[in-house]
Amino acid sequence: MTYIAIFASGSGSNAENIANYFKSSTDIGVALILSNKQDAYVHERAKKLGIPSFTFTKAEFADGTEILEILREYEIDFIVLAGFLLKVSKSLLEAYPGRIVNIHPALLPKHGGKGMYGDRVHQAVLDAGETESGITIHYINEHYDEGDIIFQATCKVEPDDNFEMLAARVHALEYTHFPSVIEAVLKELHARESGSLQ
């Protein structure tokens, strides 16, 4: 069994979608949800899903010691960032090399970087006069939104869009693609580690 931990800072709709996707899987499961915000709604979702959730401070995340202890306790193999806003610490990157993925609500390398999250991204896309947007699922490295791209999906930006309309279209892509891309990455990782992928 491959155990996933999801890190989220907000509502957690992607976290819930991913957890539900793997609920009936015998190979992959969401074992843990973590957040840097005590009042994030993702904790309520975790409770309803029967998944343990923890809150940590920014300092604890930067240090990494306690977080890594929790991840080890729950035998976590892979980390998914789903609407998580803090920069991943060096200790976490070293403990999970090539095992941390994130989703960005635009087509990287455009409209990424520090401070570019949520509605700010959609507004930046509109302000730039883009004709398409979408999602980028990528590995995490030491820089914001600069890890290797795994998958992108696009949607049209309509002339009369506001950021809420564009956000709804992008969210639909997230819900459709994020769980299955995670599954594909994990299968490839497993095949590589078992030596069946040449």
Short mmCIF file of the C-alpha atoms (twelve columns), coordinates in Angstrom:
data_MODEL
# 
_entry.id   MODEL 
# 
loop_
_atom_site.group_PDB 
_atom_site.id 
_atom_site.type_symbol 
_atom_site.label_atom_id 
_atom_site.label_alt_id 
_atom_site.label_comp_id 
_atom_site.label_asym_id 
_atom_site.label_seq_id 
_atom_site.Cartn_x 
_atom_site.Cartn_y 
_atom_site.Cartn_z 
_atom_site.pdbx_PDB_model_num 
ATOM 1   C CA . MET A 1   0.000   0.000  0.000   1 
ATOM 2   C CA . THR A 2   1.229   3.497  -0.900  1 
ATOM 3   C CA . TYR A 3   0.248   6.085  1.671   1 
ATOM 4   C CA . ILE A 4   -0.292  9.730  0.674   1 
ATOM 5   C CA . ALA A 5   -0.219  12.804 2.891   1 
ATOM 6   C CA . ILE A 6   -2.038  15.868 1.586   1 
ATOM 7   C CA . PHE A 7   -0.967  19.349 2.648   1 
ATOM 8   C CA . ALA A 8   -3.658  22.042 2.305   1 
ATOM 9   C CA . SER A 9   -4.124  25.601 3.563   1 
ATOM 10  C CA . GLY A 10  -7.785  26.255 2.829   1 
ATOM 11  C CA . SER A 11  -11.125 24.673 2.067   1 
ATOM 12  C CA . GLY A 12  -9.664  21.333 1.000   1 
ATOM 13  C CA . SER A 13  -12.008 20.534 -1.885  1 
ATOM 14  C CA . ASN A 14  -9.127  19.040 -3.873  1 
ATOM 15  C CA . ALA A 15  -8.013  17.052 -0.828  1 
ATOM 16  C CA . GLU A 16  -11.517 15.610 -0.456  1 
ATOM 17  C CA . ASN A 17  -11.722 14.821 -4.169  1 
ATOM 18  C CA . ILE A 18  -8.379  12.973 -4.062  1 
ATOM 19  C CA . ALA A 19  -9.307  11.062 -0.899  1 
ATOM 20  C CA . ASN A 20  -12.613 9.958  -2.426  1 
ATOM 21  C CA . TYR A 21  -10.885 8.913  -5.650  1 
ATOM 22  C CA . PHE A 22  -8.608  6.504  -3.761  1 
ATOM 23  C CA . LYS A 23  -11.199 5.368  -1.208  1 
ATOM 24  C CA . SER A 24  -11.809 2.026  -2.917  1 
ATOM 25  C CA . SER A 25  -8.195  1.493  -4.049  1 
ATOM 26  C CA . THR A 26  -6.292  -1.452 -2.613  1 
ATOM 27  C CA . ASP A 27  -2.919  0.056  -3.635  1 
ATOM 28  C CA . ILE A 28  -3.097  3.764  -2.763  1 
ATOM 29  C CA . GLY A 29  -4.704  5.628  0.112   1 
ATOM 30  C CA . VAL A 30  -4.776  9.067  1.702   1 
ATOM 31  C CA . ALA A 31  -3.559  8.428  5.241   1 
ATOM 32  C CA . LEU A 32  -3.058  11.942 6.533   1 
ATOM 33  C CA . ILE A 33  -4.020  15.575 5.967   1 
ATOM 34  C CA . LEU A 34  -1.882  18.420 7.273   1 
ATOM 35  C CA . SER A 35  -2.428  22.164 7.316   1 
ATOM 36  C CA . ASN A 36  -0.685  25.314 8.434   1 
ATOM 37  C CA . LYS A 37  -4.062  26.770 9.476   1 
ATOM 38  C CA . GLN A 38  -6.016  25.605 12.524  1 
ATOM 39  C CA . ASP A 39  -9.301  27.001 11.172  1 
ATOM 40  C CA . ALA A 40  -8.922  25.693 7.611   1 
ATOM 41  C CA . TYR A 41  -12.068 23.889 6.462   1 
ATOM 42  C CA . VAL A 42  -9.916  21.006 5.248   1 
ATOM 43  C CA . HIS A 43  -9.912  19.736 8.870   1 
ATOM 44  C CA . GLU A 44  -13.719 19.393 8.752   1 
ATOM 45  C CA . ARG A 45  -13.467 17.492 5.482   1 
ATOM 46  C CA . ALA A 46  -10.794 15.222 6.986   1 
ATOM 47  C CA . LYS A 47  -13.063 14.482 9.956   1 
ATOM 48  C CA . LYS A 48  -15.959 13.525 7.658   1 
ATOM 49  C CA . LEU A 49  -13.627 11.335 5.604   1 
ATOM 50  C CA . GLY A 50  -12.230 9.653  8.724   1 
ATOM 51  C CA . ILE A 51  -8.687  10.790 7.910   1 
ATOM 52  C CA . PRO A 52  -6.433  12.108 10.710  1 
ATOM 53  C CA . SER A 53  -5.459  15.765 10.328  1 
ATOM 54  C CA . PHE A 54  -2.827  17.904 12.021  1 
ATOM 55  C CA . THR A 55  -2.032  21.605 12.189  1 
ATOM 56  C CA . PHE A 56  1.500   22.971 12.357  1 
ATOM 57  C CA . THR A 57  3.026   26.420 12.652  1 
ATOM 58  C CA . LYS A 58  5.140   28.111 10.011  1 
ATOM 59  C CA . ALA A 59  8.183   27.667 12.271  1 
ATOM 60  C CA . GLU A 60  7.492   23.940 12.736  1 
ATOM 61  C CA . PHE A 61  7.162   23.536 8.987   1 
ATOM 62  C CA . ALA A 62  10.429  25.387 8.325   1 
ATOM 63  C CA . ASP A 63  12.227  23.237 10.902  1 
ATOM 64  C CA . GLY A 64  10.645  20.038 9.591   1 
ATOM 65  C CA . THR A 65  11.545  17.750 12.515  1 
ATOM 66  C CA . GLU A 66  8.038   17.267 13.954  1 
ATOM 67  C CA . ILE A 67  6.436   17.079 10.517  1 
ATOM 68  C CA . LEU A 68  8.834   14.334 9.438   1 
ATOM 69  C CA . GLU A 69  8.108   12.414 12.647  1 
ATOM 70  C CA . ILE A 70  4.361   12.515 11.902  1 
ATOM 71  C CA . LEU A 71  4.946   11.462 8.278   1 
ATOM 72  C CA . ARG A 72  7.100   8.549  9.446   1 
ATOM 73  C CA . GLU A 73  4.540   7.540  12.059  1 
ATOM 74  C CA . TYR A 74  1.883   7.259  9.340   1 
ATOM 75  C CA . GLU A 75  4.326   5.548  6.938   1 
ATOM 76  C CA . ILE A 76  3.825   8.245  4.303   1 
ATOM 77  C CA . ASP A 77  5.380   7.455  0.906   1 
ATOM 78  C CA . PHE A 78  4.243   10.442 -1.130  1 
ATOM 79  C CA . ILE A 79  3.169   14.053 -0.534  1 
ATOM 80  C CA . VAL A 80  0.525   16.008 -2.429  1 
ATOM 81  C CA . LEU A 81  0.180   19.763 -2.081  1 
ATOM 82  C CA . ALA A 82  -3.401  20.833 -2.765  1 
ATOM 83  C CA . GLY A 83  -3.911  24.539 -2.217  1 
ATOM 84  C CA . PHE A 84  -0.935  24.708 0.137   1 
ATOM 85  C CA . LEU A 85  0.734   28.096 0.411   1 
ATOM 86  C CA . LEU A 86  4.029   27.642 2.287   1 
ATOM 87  C CA . LYS A 87  7.351   27.004 0.607   1 
ATOM 88  C CA . VAL A 88  8.430   23.398 1.177   1 
ATOM 89  C CA . SER A 89  11.385  23.118 3.556   1 
ATOM 90  C CA . LYS A 90  14.731  21.662 2.570   1 
ATOM 91  C CA . SER A 91  14.379  18.846 5.122   1 
ATOM 92  C CA . LEU A 92  11.092  17.729 3.530   1 
ATOM 93  C CA . LEU A 93  12.552  17.903 0.016   1 
ATOM 94  C CA . GLU A 94  15.505  15.777 1.117   1 
ATOM 95  C CA . ALA A 95  13.291  13.230 2.878   1 
ATOM 96  C CA . TYR A 96  10.942  12.899 -0.130  1 
ATOM 97  C CA . PRO A 97  13.015  13.450 -3.281  1 
ATOM 98  C CA . GLY A 98  10.821  13.231 -6.387  1 
ATOM 99  C CA . ARG A 99  7.866   12.409 -4.128  1 
ATOM 100 C CA . ILE A 100 6.177   15.784 -3.658  1 
ATOM 101 C CA . VAL A 101 3.744   17.127 -6.251  1 
ATOM 102 C CA . ASN A 102 1.749   20.324 -6.447  1 
ATOM 103 C CA . ILE A 103 -1.063  21.714 -8.581  1 
ATOM 104 C CA . HIS A 104 -0.991  25.287 -9.886  1 
ATOM 105 C CA . PRO A 105 -4.114  26.981 -11.306 1 
ATOM 106 C CA . ALA A 106 -2.441  28.295 -14.476 1 
ATOM 107 C CA . LEU A 107 -0.139  27.130 -17.234 1 
ATOM 108 C CA . LEU A 108 3.376   27.374 -15.806 1 
ATOM 109 C CA . PRO A 109 5.914   28.848 -16.324 1 
ATOM 110 C CA . LYS A 110 3.506   31.775 -16.748 1 
ATOM 111 C CA . HIS A 111 1.770   33.239 -13.691 1 
ATOM 112 C CA . GLY A 112 3.723   31.360 -11.051 1 
ATOM 113 C CA . GLY A 113 6.068   32.285 -8.221  1 
ATOM 114 C CA . LYS A 114 5.778   33.597 -4.680  1 
ATOM 115 C CA . GLY A 115 2.398   35.082 -3.859  1 
ATOM 116 C CA . MET A 116 0.775   33.642 -6.964  1 
ATOM 117 C CA . TYR A 117 -2.071  31.493 -5.699  1 
ATOM 118 C CA . GLY A 118 -5.838  31.228 -5.935  1 
ATOM 119 C CA . ASP A 119 -7.745  34.179 -7.327  1 
ATOM 120 C CA . ARG A 120 -4.553  36.230 -7.729  1 
ATOM 121 C CA . VAL A 121 -3.476  33.802 -10.444 1 
ATOM 122 C CA . HIS A 122 -6.797  33.955 -12.295 1 
ATOM 123 C CA . GLN A 123 -6.767  37.758 -12.158 1 
ATOM 124 C CA . ALA A 124 -3.178  37.830 -13.480 1 
ATOM 125 C CA . VAL A 125 -4.217  35.580 -16.381 1 
ATOM 126 C CA . LEU A 126 -7.086  37.958 -17.229 1 
ATOM 127 C CA . ASP A 127 -4.905  41.066 -16.827 1 
ATOM 128 C CA . ALA A 128 -2.349  39.578 -19.219 1 
ATOM 129 C CA . GLY A 129 -5.034  39.078 -21.883 1 
ATOM 130 C CA . GLU A 130 -4.391  35.328 -22.130 1 
ATOM 131 C CA . THR A 131 -6.710  33.347 -24.389 1 
ATOM 132 C CA . GLU A 132 -6.237  30.127 -22.429 1 
ATOM 133 C CA . SER A 133 -5.466  29.031 -18.906 1 
ATOM 134 C CA . GLY A 134 -5.565  25.697 -17.141 1 
ATOM 135 C CA . ILE A 135 -3.707  23.632 -14.577 1 
ATOM 136 C CA . THR A 136 -0.132  22.503 -14.125 1 
ATOM 137 C CA . ILE A 137 0.745   19.497 -11.983 1 
ATOM 138 C CA . HIS A 138 4.431   19.537 -11.180 1 
ATOM 139 C CA . TYR A 139 7.111   18.197 -8.876  1 
ATOM 140 C CA . ILE A 140 8.313   20.453 -6.075  1 
ATOM 141 C CA . ASN A 141 11.845  21.772 -5.813  1 
ATOM 142 C CA . GLU A 142 13.431  24.545 -3.732  1 
ATOM 143 C CA . HIS A 143 11.820  27.322 -5.817  1 
ATOM 144 C CA . TYR A 144 8.150   28.293 -6.068  1 
ATOM 145 C CA . ASP A 145 6.457   26.720 -9.106  1 
ATOM 146 C CA . GLU A 146 9.700   25.748 -10.859 1 
ATOM 147 C CA . GLY A 147 9.744   21.951 -10.455 1 
ATOM 148 C CA . ASP A 148 9.503   19.641 -13.459 1 
ATOM 149 C CA . ILE A 149 6.071   19.678 -15.102 1 
ATOM 150 C CA . ILE A 150 4.213   16.367 -15.041 1 
ATOM 151 C CA . PHE A 151 0.923   17.314 -16.704 1 
ATOM 152 C CA . GLN A 152 -1.010  20.293 -18.042 1 
ATOM 153 C CA . ALA A 153 -4.628  20.688 -19.139 1 
ATOM 154 C CA . THR A 154 -6.077  23.804 -20.715 1 
ATOM 155 C CA . CYS A 155 -9.326  25.708 -20.853 1 
ATOM 156 C CA . LYS A 156 -10.390 28.764 -22.835 1 
ATOM 157 C CA . VAL A 157 -10.415 32.234 -21.349 1 
ATOM 158 C CA . GLU A 158 -13.601 33.875 -22.605 1 
ATOM 159 C CA . PRO A 159 -13.638 37.618 -23.445 1 
ATOM 160 C CA . ASP A 160 -16.257 38.372 -20.762 1 
ATOM 161 C CA . ASP A 161 -14.670 36.234 -17.992 1 
ATOM 162 C CA . ASN A 162 -14.136 37.578 -14.516 1 
ATOM 163 C CA . PHE A 163 -11.800 35.721 -12.143 1 
ATOM 164 C CA . GLU A 164 -14.656 33.727 -10.554 1 
ATOM 165 C CA . MET A 165 -15.808 32.418 -13.940 1 
ATOM 166 C CA . LEU A 166 -12.289 31.463 -14.916 1 
ATOM 167 C CA . ALA A 167 -11.677 29.918 -11.488 1 
ATOM 168 C CA . ALA A 168 -14.732 27.662 -11.891 1 
ATOM 169 C CA . ARG A 169 -13.410 26.363 -15.201 1 
ATOM 170 C CA . VAL A 170 -9.928  25.753 -13.764 1 
ATOM 171 C CA . HIS A 171 -11.347 24.022 -10.665 1 
ATOM 172 C CA . ALA A 172 -13.245 21.626 -12.911 1 
ATOM 173 C CA . LEU A 173 -9.932  20.665 -14.544 1 
ATOM 174 C CA . GLU A 174 -8.347  20.153 -11.109 1 
ATOM 175 C CA . TYR A 175 -11.101 17.803 -9.969  1 
ATOM 176 C CA . THR A 176 -11.017 15.867 -13.235 1 
ATOM 177 C CA . HIS A 177 -7.272  15.401 -13.585 1 
ATOM 178 C CA . PHE A 178 -5.405  15.720 -10.274 1 
ATOM 179 C CA . PRO A 179 -6.322  12.312 -8.737  1 
ATOM 180 C CA . SER A 180 -5.658  10.312 -11.917 1 
ATOM 181 C CA . VAL A 181 -2.323  12.066 -12.526 1 
ATOM 182 C CA . ILE A 182 -1.263  11.275 -8.935  1 
ATOM 183 C CA . GLU A 183 -2.218  7.645  -9.567  1 
ATOM 184 C CA . ALA A 184 -0.179  7.544  -12.800 1 
ATOM 185 C CA . VAL A 185 2.872   9.089  -11.092 1 
ATOM 186 C CA . LEU A 186 2.684   6.551  -8.252  1 
ATOM 187 C CA . LYS A 187 2.338   3.615  -10.641 1 
ATOM 188 C CA . GLU A 188 5.368   4.798  -12.590 1 
ATOM 189 C CA . LEU A 189 7.324   5.303  -9.370  1 
ATOM 190 C CA . HIS A 190 6.408   1.820  -8.166  1 
ATOM 191 C CA . ALA A 191 7.336   0.267  -11.531 1 
ATOM 192 C CA . ARG A 192 10.680  2.056  -11.521 1 
ATOM 193 C CA . GLU A 193 11.475  0.959  -7.978  1 
ATOM 194 C CA . SER A 194 10.484  -2.637 -8.634  1 
ATOM 195 C CA . GLY A 195 12.733  -2.640 -11.719 1 
ATOM 196 C CA . SER A 196 9.952   -3.327 -14.215 1 
ATOM 197 C CA . LEU A 197 10.363  0.018  -15.969 1 
ATOM 198 C CA . GLN A 198 13.430  0.108  -18.210 1 
# 
